[in-house]
């Protein structure tokens, strides 16, 4: 099968930094905990646990609530960032804190804090319940408004001074539409789009893929917002399958397909993506011997 390996794909600089920080922390004495998934990929979480770095994560619990489960040792703040209240609570509990927040997320937090001091109301485009959005909104829940749709904008008071920014992993096309809509109905608004460059160029590469592609595979964890956005953008054009790894690839969907494209989320290990690419390149619908999928070597994840 012919395969188009879309570039860029896979790890962004923020993910590389966070994983390196966690691996380095694993060499220290004492218990090491991560407050939520270090990045949204279960394979990475499992690989870090093999190194003695344990993830504390429960659906529906905030970072502040998760801290209640850690009474000693070191806590790592994930790439998604956290509010000042989370840092302060960790310090008050006597925990050592290691900050693995993505530098792009920190940049957005700094922007929000500066604009709050200047009297702005903050409109934050993000996904409800996502840890990056949680960290940003909790800076000042009274004056930061989560925007998930045009309806959220319509309900705002028109006479206030606003600035609109966003979660770094959102679809740049969705963010653009919401920003344009806000400019149409809010007379006093500034726009500060904060889609990170890694997210932007990966989404643009998907949007501009070859027209003769029959099927697209997006590799990534179902928790990963940037991975889901890639799949959503791709689905506007082609048949798309979002899978975590080679284990989830159903060879039946390859029948009558000549050319496949492969991309992956910013938190997807390169090893997992390359396994899928290599399998597809050797796949021949008429040769049953090419249907056998390789096993995942977990030692190669990090």
N, C-alpha and C positions, 0 to 999 in steps of 0.2 A: 504494500500500500504506500502511496505517496503521502508524505507528511510535511506540513508546514509548521515548523516550530517558531511560534510568534515571539519576537523580541521587542522590548525587554519582557521578562517574565520572572516570577519567583521573588526571592528575598529583596526587600528594600533596605536602605541603610539603617532605618530605625529598628527593623527586626534583627539585622545582623548585630547591631549594638546591644540590643536587649539580651540576645542569646549569649553573646560574649560575656556580658556582665554576670549573667546567671552561672555560666560555666566557671568563671573566675571565682565567684562566691562559693561554689561547691568545694573549693580547695581549703576554705577556712574551717576552723574548729567551731563546733556548736551546731545547733539546728538552724536550717535555712528554709524559709517559707516564701512562697510567692503569693501576693494578694490578688487572686484571680489568675486566669491563664496569662502567662507571660506574653504570648501572642496567641491568636486564635488558631491553634493547630494542636490536635490531641496527640499526634505523633511526637511533637516537640515536648509537650508536657510529660509524656511517658518516658522519653529519653532523659529528661532532666531528673525525673524521679529515680532513674537508675543511678544517677550521680549523687543522690541524696538531697535533692532540692525539691521540696514538696509543695504542690499547688493547693491553696485553700480557695475553693470556689463552689458556690451553691446558687443555683438559679433563683433569681428574685431577690438575692441579698446584695446590699450595697457594699462598697469597700469599707465603710465605717462599721457595718454590721459584721463583715468577715473578720475584722480585727479582733472582735470579741473571742475568736477561737484561737488567738495566738497570745500566749502569756510570757514567752521567753524567746531568746535567740535573735535571729536576723530576719527582717521582712524586706522583700524586694517589691517595689512599686512597678507595675507592668508598663509596657510600652504605651498603653492607652492613657497614662497619666492619672493623677488624682488631685483632689482639692487640698488646700492648706489644712483643712480640718482633719483629713486622713493622716497627713504627716504629723500634726500636733498630737493626735490621739496615740499614734505609735510611739512618739517620744515620751508622752506621759506614762505609757505602760512600761517604759524602760527598754524598748526594743531598739536594736541597731537598724537603721533604715538605709537601704541602697536604692537609689532612684534610677530606674531603667526607662523612664519616660522618653518617648520619641521627641527629638528636638523640635520637630514641626508642631507637635502637640503643645510643648512648652511655649513656643512662639505664639500660638493661638491664645493660650492662657494669659500671657503677658499683654497681648492686644486687648483682651476682654477687661483685664484689671485696669489698664490705662484709660480705656473708654468709660468704664464705670466711674472713675475719678472725675472725668469730664462731664458727667451728668447724662450719659447716654443710657438708653434701654438697649439691651443686647438681644438680637434675634439670632438664634443658633440653629442652623439647619442640621438635623441629625436623626439618628434612629433611637426611638424610645427604648430605654433599657440597656443601650450599648454602654460599655464602661467608659469609652472616650466621651460620650455625651454626658454621662453621669458626672464625670470629673469636671467638665466645663460648667454645667448647669449649677453644680453645688458650690461654685465660687460665690454666687449670690442668687439664690433661687427666686428672690423677690423681683429682681430686675433683669434676669436672663430668662428668655422665653424660648422653649423648644419648638422649633418649626418642623413639622413633618409633612405638611400639605398646604395648599393655598387657603384652605378653610382657616387654618391657624393664623394666617396673615389677615384675612378678612375681619376677624374678630378683634383685632387690635385697635386701640384708640388712635385716631388719625393725627392728633395734634402734638404727640410726643416726639422727642428726638431719638432716632434709632440708628444703630449700625448693625448690619447683617454679616454674619460669618458662618462657618460651618465645620462639621466633623471632617477630618482630613481624608476619610476613606469613602466619602459619598460620591455618587455619580456626578461628574462635572457637568453633564447635560441636565440632570435634575436640578442641580444647584443653580445653573444658569437660568432655567425656567422660573424657579422660585424667586430669584433675584430680580428678574425682569418684571415679574408680577408685582413684587413688593414696590418697585420703583413707580409702577403705574398707579398705585392706590395710596401710598404713603408719601406725603409731600416733603418730609424731613428725614431722609434716610441716606446713609452712606453704605457702600458695599466694600467688604474686605474678604474676598474669596480666599479660603485657606486650604483648598484641595492640594495635597502635597504633590510634588513633581512626579514622584514614583507612581502614584495613583493616576495622575493625569496622562502620562505617556503610555501607561499600560492600557488605559481605556481607549486612547486614541488609536493605538496599534490594533486593538480589537475592531474598532469602528472601521478602520481602513484595510481590513484583511482582503486577500485575493478573492475575487468573485467566483472562482471555479471550485471553491471548497464545498464539500458535501456534508461534512459533519465536524462539529467542534467539541473538544474536551477541555473543560476548565478544571484544573486540579486544585483542590483546597478543602479546608475544613468547613462544614456547614455553619459553624459559628462565625466564620470570617465575613464581615460585611463587605470588604473590598473584593473578595472572591465572588460573592453573590452579585455584586454590581457588574463585574466582568461578564458573568453568565447572563445577566439581564440585558446588557448591551449587545452581546453576541446573539441573543435569541431574537432580536429584531430582524436579523438577516438569515439565520441558518438554524438547522437542527443542533441543539446544544445539550450536552450532558455534563453536569457538574459532579465530579467524583473526588473522593478523598485520596485514592491511590489505585494502583493496578488491580487490587482485590475487588474494586467496585465496577470495573469495566466489564460490561456484558458484550461478549463477542458477537452476539446476535444482531446488535445494532450496526455492525460493520458490514452486514450483507448488502451487496449492490452499491457499496460506497467505494469511490476511487481515490479521493483525496481528503485527508483529515487535517485539521489544525489543532494545535495544542498550546494552551497558555496556562498560567497558574497565578494564584493570589500571592500577595506580597509576604505572606507568612508560610508559604508552602516550601518544604525542603526540596532543594534541587534534585536530590537523589530520587525522590518519589516522582517528580515530573519526568526525569530522564528515563525512568523505567517504563513509563507509559509511551514515551516517544520511541524508544527502542523496540518495544513490543509491536507497536503499530507499523513500524518500518519493515519488520520481518513478516508481518501478517499477510497471508495469501488465502483468500476465501476458499480456494479450490484445494488447499493443502491442509488437511486436518492436523498435521504435525505442528503447524504454526499457531494453533489455538491454545497451546499450553502457556499459562501465565507464570512468570517467575515469582518466587517467594520474596518477601520483603526482609532485608537484612537490617534489623533495627539499630545495629551498631553504626550504620552509615547515615543515620538521620541527622545528627548534629555536625 
